[in-house]
């Protein structure tokens, strides 16, 4: 699709979407930093400067999105907007996405989001969602006018790294054939709890790019849970400071304390100071468990889904799926 100059600024034609590649990472970082710094400024946080993301994290986002790594370019070929659109089987979500400040307010943001929605429908997604800052009424209103409705908050909580009684079971030390068997078990467990969901690509990418690991609860033939984690710094040039959980699947919610214990031990062994877990608000018992274990609330995001393409909580067990990279 080509976006003509007529709906926008006649002197600043914009074309797209194109598929972003690893070569675009510096430009993606520039737009990301400018757009989100401006967003904080509009929210009254004038002194906040959003730093660029780790190029390794961008590589993960681009490869995970595949043909859904959408970007738009100006007349000089420079990226002015992007939308990293992901699907894990039938679960679809967008992020990060933004428009360069000098191109905001002229209709490009609407095109960027609608292109992501169309792409996810073509992938047969049954969930189409994103997360935004809950205090930003402008963003919530913008997405609402495009068919999104608010859901629960996603609360980011952290637990301090600790030393466990035994080393956690991880995917990375296994042989290629053993990894294949474990990943198949992860898919089988996920499918049993939420048919259609599939985190295989994210697990394989994390392992191949060396960004983190997948922690396993139970043997492959009787897997009770797993957590896909990143230890690589989120911000460019920073040291490791936390172990971030991107996906978590549990056959029984009662097993959460055991899995959290293994995760905080893994955080310590991987050289990070704390475990960060983004908990969807519908899991109130899990929230109480984390608070009872001493977790601290660090951040909140508002989860929004397109009406009719909203997510469903599994009847048994739990699935946490981070809608950010």
VEXTI-319012 format. One record per residue (C-alpha): residue in three letters; chain; x, y, z. Coordinates in Angstrom, 3 decimals, decimal comma, always signed. Example, Ala and Ser with C-alpha at 12.3 -4.5 7.8 and 13.67 -1.06 7.14 Angstrom:
<r ALA; A; <+12,300; -4,500; +7,800>>;
<r SER; A; <+13,670; -1,060; +7,140>>;
***
This chain:
<r UNK; A; <+0,000; +0,000; +0,000>>;
<r UNK; A; <+1,268; +3,485; -0,854>>;
<r UNK; A; <+0,260; +6,417; +1,308>>;
<r UNK; A; <-0,025; +9,422; -0,986>>;
<r UNK; A; <+0,934; +12,914; +0,100>>;
<r UNK; A; <-2,601; +14,265; -0,159>>;
<r UNK; A; <-3,948; +13,157; +3,247>>;
<r UNK; A; <-0,717; +14,376; +4,861>>;
<r UNK; A; <+1,678; +17,211; +4,096>>;
<r UNK; A; <+2,130; +17,887; +0,397>>;
<r UNK; A; <+5,858; +18,535; +0,858>>;
<r UNK; A; <+6,431; +15,386; +2,943>>;
<r UNK; A; <+5,151; +12,377; +0,946>>;
<r UNK; A; <+5,057; +9,104; +2,861>>;
<r UNK; A; <+5,034; +5,632; +1,336>>;
<r UNK; A; <+4,502; +2,187; +2,780>>;
<r UNK; A; <+4,196; -0,174; +4,382>>;
<r UNK; A; <+7,549; -1,760; +3,711>>;
<r UNK; A; <+9,044; -4,672; +5,685>>;
<r UNK; A; <+11,770; -3,489; +8,061>>;
<r UNK; A; <+15,056; -5,381; +8,262>>;
<r UNK; A; <+18,027; -5,436; +10,606>>;
<r UNK; A; <+19,642; -2,699; +8,499>>;
<r UNK; A; <+16,846; -0,369; +9,612>>;
<r UNK; A; <+17,587; -0,728; +13,331>>;
<r UNK; A; <+19,402; +2,636; +13,703>>;
<r UNK; A; <+16,502; +4,466; +12,036>>;
<r UNK; A; <+13,917; +2,518; +14,049>>;
<r UNK; A; <+15,758; +3,514; +17,216>>;
<r UNK; A; <+15,792; +7,179; +16,172>>;
<r UNK; A; <+12,026; +7,235; +15,568>>;
<r UNK; A; <+11,370; +5,233; +18,753>>;
<r UNK; A; <+13,422; +7,616; +20,910>>;
<r UNK; A; <+11,964; +10,788; +19,385>>;
<r UNK; A; <+8,344; +9,620; +19,487>>;
<r UNK; A; <+8,297; +8,251; +23,016>>;
<r UNK; A; <+10,305; +11,157; +24,425>>;
<r UNK; A; <+7,693; +13,484; +22,888>>;
<r UNK; A; <+4,929; +11,335; +24,364>>;
<r UNK; A; <+6,373; +11,742; +27,864>>;
<r UNK; A; <+6,798; +15,476; +27,271>>;
<r UNK; A; <+3,116; +15,795; +26,376>>;
<r UNK; A; <+2,295; +13,923; +29,583>>;
<r UNK; A; <+4,183; +16,530; +31,606>>;
<r UNK; A; <+7,442; +14,609; +32,061>>;
<r UNK; A; <+9,628; +17,198; +30,362>>;
<r UNK; A; <+12,950; +15,884; +31,678>>;
<r UNK; A; <+12,456; +12,297; +30,497>>;
<r UNK; A; <+14,578; +11,199; +27,537>>;
<r UNK; A; <+13,706; +7,724; +26,245>>;
<r UNK; A; <+16,946; +5,851; +25,420>>;
<r UNK; A; <+17,462; +3,696; +22,329>>;
<r UNK; A; <+16,743; -0,019; +22,562>>;
<r UNK; A; <+19,363; -2,749; +22,475>>;
<r UNK; A; <+19,950; -3,695; +18,792>>;
<r UNK; A; <+19,657; -7,360; +19,810>>;
<r UNK; A; <+16,139; -6,705; +21,082>>;
<r UNK; A; <+15,274; -4,987; +17,800>>;
<r UNK; A; <+16,628; -8,015; +15,922>>;
<r UNK; A; <+14,319; -10,232; +17,972>>;
<r UNK; A; <+11,327; -7,944; +17,336>>;
<r UNK; A; <+11,961; -7,799; +13,585>>;
<r UNK; A; <+12,479; -11,550; +13,178>>;
<r UNK; A; <+9,524; -12,350; +15,416>>;
<r UNK; A; <+7,266; -10,064; +13,382>>;
<r UNK; A; <+8,557; -11,310; +10,018>>;
<r UNK; A; <+6,420; -9,773; +7,258>>;
<r UNK; A; <+4,589; -7,924; +10,033>>;
<r UNK; A; <+7,594; -5,663; +10,707>>;
<r UNK; A; <+5,891; -2,752; +8,955>>;
<r UNK; A; <+7,474; +0,637; +8,319>>;
<r UNK; A; <+6,721; +3,796; +6,355>>;
<r UNK; A; <+9,303; +6,047; +4,678>>;
<r UNK; A; <+9,546; +9,668; +3,580>>;
<r UNK; A; <+10,728; +10,969; +0,208>>;
<r UNK; A; <+14,366; +10,413; +1,231>>;
<r UNK; A; <+13,749; +6,826; +2,242>>;
<r UNK; A; <+13,971; +7,584; +5,963>>;
<r UNK; A; <+11,631; +5,735; +8,320>>;
<r UNK; A; <+8,931; +8,021; +9,723>>;
<r UNK; A; <+6,666; +5,393; +11,321>>;
<r UNK; A; <+6,650; +1,698; +12,158>>;
<r UNK; A; <+4,473; -1,021; +13,624>>;
<r UNK; A; <+5,982; -4,309; +14,784>>;
<r UNK; A; <+3,038; -6,699; +14,388>>;
<r UNK; A; <+3,346; -10,134; +15,989>>;
<r UNK; A; <+1,315; -13,293; +16,179>>;
<r UNK; A; <+1,874; -16,335; +18,362>>;
<r UNK; A; <-0,461; -18,682; +16,570>>;
<r UNK; A; <-3,899; -17,088; +16,910>>;
<r UNK; A; <-2,758; -14,488; +19,450>>;
<r UNK; A; <-1,954; -11,231; +17,666>>;
<r UNK; A; <-0,614; -7,976; +19,037>>;
<r UNK; A; <+1,189; -4,813; +17,980>>;
<r UNK; A; <+4,239; -3,219; +19,530>>;
<r UNK; A; <+6,244; -1,196; +19,545>>;
<r UNK; A; <+4,578; +1,210; +17,138>>;
<r UNK; A; <+4,982; +4,937; +16,727>>;
<r UNK; A; <+5,073; +7,884; +14,335>>;
<r UNK; A; <+7,880; +10,437; +14,186>>;
<r UNK; A; <+6,760; +13,642; +15,953>>;
<r UNK; A; <+6,890; +15,831; +12,823>>;
<r UNK; A; <+4,466; +13,419; +11,094>>;
<r UNK; A; <+1,976; +13,137; +13,958>>;
<r UNK; A; <-1,502; +14,603; +13,847>>;
<r UNK; A; <-1,997; +14,198; +10,099>>;
<r UNK; A; <-3,589; +10,736; +9,884>>;
<r UNK; A; <-0,528; +8,516; +9,534>>;
<r UNK; A; <-1,036; +6,909; +12,945>>;
<r UNK; A; <-4,460; +5,646; +11,894>>;
<r UNK; A; <-3,007; +4,084; +8,744>>;
<r UNK; A; <-0,201; +2,444; +10,746>>;
<r UNK; A; <-2,597; +0,785; +13,208>>;
<r UNK; A; <-5,136; -0,258; +10,586>>;
<r UNK; A; <-2,382; -1,847; +8,489>>;
<r UNK; A; <-1,408; -3,926; +11,526>>;
<r UNK; A; <-5,014; -4,964; +12,090>>;
<r UNK; A; <-5,375; -6,060; +8,464>>;
<r UNK; A; <-2,130; -8,036; +8,614>>;
<r UNK; A; <-3,265; -9,898; +11,739>>;
<r UNK; A; <-6,615; -10,759; +10,201>>;
<r UNK; A; <-4,774; -12,235; +7,217>>;
<r UNK; A; <-2,813; -14,405; +9,685>>;
<r UNK; A; <-6,144; -15,746; +11,030>>;
<r UNK; A; <-5,554; -14,140; +14,430>>;
<r UNK; A; <-8,358; -14,500; +16,945>>;
<r UNK; A; <-6,832; -11,871; +19,253>>;
<r UNK; A; <-5,790; -8,382; +18,117>>;
<r UNK; A; <-4,357; -6,291; +20,923>>;
<r UNK; A; <-1,813; -3,776; +22,114>>;
<r UNK; A; <-0,781; -2,019; +25,299>>;
<r UNK; A; <-0,608; +1,693; +26,026>>;
<r UNK; A; <+0,056; +3,919; +29,014>>;
<r UNK; A; <-3,114; +4,081; +31,134>>;
<r UNK; A; <-2,623; +7,750; +32,049>>;
<r UNK; A; <-2,492; +8,841; +28,398>>;
<r UNK; A; <-6,094; +9,667; +27,561>>;
<r UNK; A; <-5,131; +10,850; +24,073>>;
<r UNK; A; <-3,760; +7,420; +23,150>>;
<r UNK; A; <-6,707; +5,565; +24,675>>;
<r UNK; A; <-9,144; +7,754; +22,750>>;
<r UNK; A; <-7,160; +7,286; +19,530>>;
<r UNK; A; <-7,205; +3,493; +19,772>>;
<r UNK; A; <-10,849; +3,477; +20,879>>;
<r UNK; A; <-11,838; +5,320; +17,698>>;
<r UNK; A; <-10,186; +2,497; +15,742>>;
<r UNK; A; <-12,292; -0,190; +17,433>>;
<r UNK; A; <-10,170; -1,051; +20,475>>;
<r UNK; A; <-11,747; -1,434; +23,893>>;
<r UNK; A; <-9,960; -1,313; +27,266>>;
<r UNK; A; <-9,228; -4,493; +29,129>>;
<r UNK; A; <-7,345; -5,167; +32,363>>;
<r UNK; A; <-4,152; -3,486; +33,447>>;
<r UNK; A; <-0,888; -5,311; +32,948>>;
<r UNK; A; <+1,084; -4,756; +36,144>>;
<r UNK; A; <+4,860; -5,075; +36,048>>;
<r UNK; A; <+6,162; -6,516; +39,314>>;
<r UNK; A; <+9,704; -7,350; +40,381>>;
<r UNK; A; <+11,163; -9,865; +42,809>>;
<r UNK; A; <+14,758; -9,793; +44,018>>;
<r UNK; A; <+17,081; -12,479; +42,685>>;
<r UNK; A; <+17,701; -15,285; +45,179>>;
<r UNK; A; <+19,730; -18,473; +45,447>>;
<r UNK; A; <+17,636; -21,636; +45,183>>;
<r UNK; A; <+18,301; -25,096; +46,498>>;
<r UNK; A; <+18,962; -26,546; +43,051>>;
<r UNK; A; <+19,782; -25,276; +39,602>>;
<r UNK; A; <+16,792; -24,543; +37,358>>;
<r UNK; A; <+16,071; -26,707; +34,320>>;
<r UNK; A; <+16,818; -24,701; +31,169>>;
<r UNK; A; <+16,474; -25,213; +27,434>>;
<r UNK; A; <+19,889; -23,865; +26,399>>;
<r UNK; A; <+22,176; -26,724; +27,618>>;
<r UNK; A; <+20,200; -29,391; +25,751>>;
<r UNK; A; <+21,192; -31,011; +22,472>>;
<r UNK; A; <+19,374; -30,078; +19,275>>;
<r UNK; A; <+17,161; -33,187; +19,417>>;
<r UNK; A; <+16,409; -32,638; +23,102>>;
<r UNK; A; <+15,506; -29,014; +22,430>>;
<r UNK; A; <+13,102; -30,081; +19,694>>;
<r UNK; A; <+11,372; -32,494; +22,083>>;
<r UNK; A; <+11,100; -29,872; +24,833>>;
<r UNK; A; <+9,752; -27,208; +22,467>>;
<r UNK; A; <+7,150; -29,697; +21,222>>;
<r UNK; A; <+6,145; -30,317; +24,851>>;
<r UNK; A; <+5,853; -26,559; +25,413>>;
<r UNK; A; <+3,520; -26,314; +22,431>>;
<r UNK; A; <+1,457; -29,280; +23,608>>;
<r UNK; A; <+0,976; -27,730; +27,046>>;
<r UNK; A; <+0,108; -24,332; +25,572>>;
<r UNK; A; <-2,370; -25,899; +23,143>>;
<r UNK; A; <-4,038; -27,844; +25,948>>;
<r UNK; A; <-4,640; -24,650; +27,906>>;
<r UNK; A; <-5,358; -22,278; +24,999>>;
<r UNK; A; <-5,883; -23,957; +21,612>>;
<r UNK; A; <-4,318; -21,943; +18,808>>;
<r UNK; A; <-1,615; -20,239; +20,871>>;
<r UNK; A; <+1,954; -21,096; +19,890>>;
<r UNK; A; <+5,130; -19,587; +21,400>>;
<r UNK; A; <+7,509; -21,835; +19,433>>;
<r UNK; A; <+8,959; -19,056; +17,293>>;
<r UNK; A; <+9,724; -16,845; +20,311>>;
<r UNK; A; <+11,409; -19,740; +22,152>>;
<r UNK; A; <+13,562; -20,658; +19,151>>;
<r UNK; A; <+14,495; -17,032; +18,400>>;
<r UNK; A; <+15,519; -16,350; +21,989>>;
<r UNK; A; <+17,709; -19,440; +21,974>>;
<r UNK; A; <+19,296; -18,722; +18,587>>;
<r UNK; A; <+19,976; -15,030; +19,292>>;
<r UNK; A; <+21,287; -15,748; +22,802>>;
<r UNK; A; <+18,958; -13,215; +24,442>>;
<r UNK; A; <+17,884; -15,415; +27,329>>;
<r UNK; A; <+16,487; -18,873; +27,976>>;
<r UNK; A; <+13,370; -20,933; +28,585>>;
<r UNK; A; <+12,997; -22,275; +32,118>>;
<r UNK; A; <+11,205; -25,617; +32,420>>;
<r UNK; A; <+9,029; -26,933; +35,225>>;
<r UNK; A; <+8,972; -30,714; +35,139>>;
<r UNK; A; <+10,449; -33,236; +32,674>>;
<r UNK; A; <+9,661; -32,958; +28,944>>;
<r UNK; A; <+7,361; -35,993; +29,024>>;
<r UNK; A; <+5,335; -34,422; +31,860>>;
<r UNK; A; <+5,929; -30,686; +31,495>>;
<r UNK; A; <+4,016; -28,657; +34,070>>;
<r UNK; A; <+5,078; -25,215; +32,959>>;
<r UNK; A; <+7,676; -23,019; +31,300>>;
<r UNK; A; <+8,765; -19,404; +31,225>>;
<r UNK; A; <+10,460; -17,707; +28,282>>;
<r UNK; A; <+12,863; -15,090; +29,674>>;
<r UNK; A; <+15,249; -12,461; +28,350>>;
<r UNK; A; <+18,409; -11,541; +30,218>>;
<r UNK; A; <+19,784; -9,209; +27,528>>;
<r UNK; A; <+19,538; -5,532; +28,516>>;
<r UNK; A; <+16,490; -3,827; +27,045>>;
<r UNK; A; <+18,314; -0,512; +26,647>>;
<r UNK; A; <+21,346; -0,040; +24,415>>;
<r UNK; A; <+24,623; +0,216; +26,347>>;
<r UNK; A; <+23,171; -0,835; +29,697>>;
<r UNK; A; <+24,332; -3,731; +31,852>>;
<r UNK; A; <+22,059; -6,602; +32,753>>;
<r UNK; A; <+19,733; -5,506; +35,538>>;
<r UNK; A; <+16,711; -7,797; +35,352>>;
<r UNK; A; <+15,392; -11,069; +34,013>>;
<r UNK; A; <+12,272; -10,268; +31,991>>;
<r UNK; A; <+9,547; -12,891; +31,562>>;
<r UNK; A; <+7,973; -12,649; +28,093>>;
<r UNK; A; <+5,782; -15,769; +28,133>>;
<r UNK; A; <+4,721; -17,964; +31,042>>;
<r UNK; A; <+2,570; -21,095; +30,851>>;
<r UNK; A; <+1,461; -23,187; +33,830>>;
<r UNK; A; <-0,714; -26,291; +33,896>>;
<r UNK; A; <-1,880; -25,448; +37,435>>;
<r UNK; A; <-1,924; -22,012; +39,018>>;
<r UNK; A; <-0,946; -23,561; +42,347>>;
<r UNK; A; <+2,505; -24,215; +40,849>>;
<r UNK; A; <+3,213; -20,476; +40,499>>;
<r UNK; A; <+5,287; -20,108; +43,719>>;
<r UNK; A; <+7,521; -23,002; +42,635>>;
<r UNK; A; <+8,057; -21,494; +39,198>>;
<r UNK; A; <+8,730; -18,049; +40,689>>;
<r UNK; A; <+11,339; -19,577; +42,999>>;
<r UNK; A; <+13,098; -21,148; +40,025>>;
<r UNK; A; <+12,922; -17,854; +38,124>>;
<r UNK; A; <+14,429; -15,760; +40,926>>;
<r UNK; A; <+17,211; -18,344; +41,216>>;
<r UNK; A; <+17,784; -18,163; +37,456>>;
<r UNK; A; <+17,906; -14,368; +37,746>>;
<r UNK; A; <+20,725; -14,685; +40,280>>;
<r UNK; A; <+22,638; -17,270; +38,244>>;
<r UNK; A; <+22,323; -15,175; +35,064>>;
<r UNK; A; <+23,875; -12,134; +36,737>>;
<r UNK; A; <+20,765; -9,980; +37,069>>;
<r UNK; A; <+19,490; -8,334; +40,228>>;
<r UNK; A; <+15,808; -9,040; +39,938>>;
<r UNK; A; <+13,015; -10,832; +38,144>>;
<r UNK; A; <+10,471; -8,706; +36,241>>;
<r UNK; A; <+7,111; -10,225; +35,423>>;
<r UNK; A; <+4,253; -8,504; +33,581>>;
<r UNK; A; <+1,041; -9,848; +35,072>>;
<r UNK; A; <-2,301; -9,468; +33,342>>;
<r UNK; A; <-4,844; -8,078; +35,774>>;
<r UNK; A; <-7,368; -10,903; +35,442>>;
<r UNK; A; <-5,048; -13,185; +37,441>>;
<r UNK; A; <-5,929; -11,720; +40,818>>;
<r UNK; A; <-4,805; -14,766; +42,807>>;
<r UNK; A; <-1,418; -14,676; +41,078>>;
<r UNK; A; <-1,149; -10,978; +41,916>>;
<r UNK; A; <-1,807; -11,723; +45,591>>;
<r UNK; A; <+0,787; -14,502; +45,478>>;
<r UNK; A; <+3,427; -12,157; +44,066>>;
<r UNK; A; <+2,678; -9,443; +46,605>>;
<r UNK; A; <+2,844; -11,991; +49,442>>;
<r UNK; A; <+6,279; -13,041; +48,174>>;
<r UNK; A; <+7,492; -9,445; +48,423>>;
<r UNK; A; <+7,046; -8,318; +44,828>>;
<r UNK; A; <+7,065; -4,586; +44,155>>;
<r UNK; A; <+4,843; -2,840; +41,642>>;
<r UNK; A; <+6,991; -1,004; +39,083>>;
<r UNK; A; <+4,754; -0,042; +36,166>>;
<r UNK; A; <+1,288; -0,401; +34,682>>;
<r UNK; A; <+0,046; -0,648; +31,102>>;
<r UNK; A; <-3,507; -0,714; +29,794>>;
<r UNK; A; <-4,266; -3,773; +27,699>>;
<r UNK; A; <-6,604; -2,981; +24,787>>;
<r UNK; A; <-8,081; -5,339; +22,190>>;
<r UNK; A; <-10,168; -4,865; +19,078>>;
<r UNK; A; <-13,810; -5,515; +19,934>>;
<r UNK; A; <-14,580; -9,101; +18,930>>;
<r UNK; A; <-10,886; -10,021; +18,874>>;
<r UNK; A; <-10,285; -9,956; +22,627>>;
<r UNK; A; <-8,314; -12,534; +24,594>>;
<r UNK; A; <-9,850; -15,186; +26,839>>;
<r UNK; A; <-8,383; -16,399; +30,127>>;
<r UNK; A; <-7,828; -20,186; +30,144>>;
<r UNK; A; <-10,165; -22,162; +32,369>>;
<r UNK; A; <-7,284; -24,223; +33,742>>;
<r UNK; A; <-3,753; -23,069; +34,466>>;
<r UNK; A; <-2,460; -19,700; +33,353>>;
<r UNK; A; <-0,847; -18,063; +30,354>>;
<r UNK; A; <+0,998; -14,759; +30,626>>;
<r UNK; A; <+1,889; -13,207; +27,287>>;
<r UNK; A; <+3,869; -9,996; +27,159>>;
<r UNK; A; <+2,571; -7,646; +24,461>>;
<r UNK; A; <+5,834; -5,717; +24,449>>;
<r UNK; A; <+9,349; -6,741; +23,509>>;
***
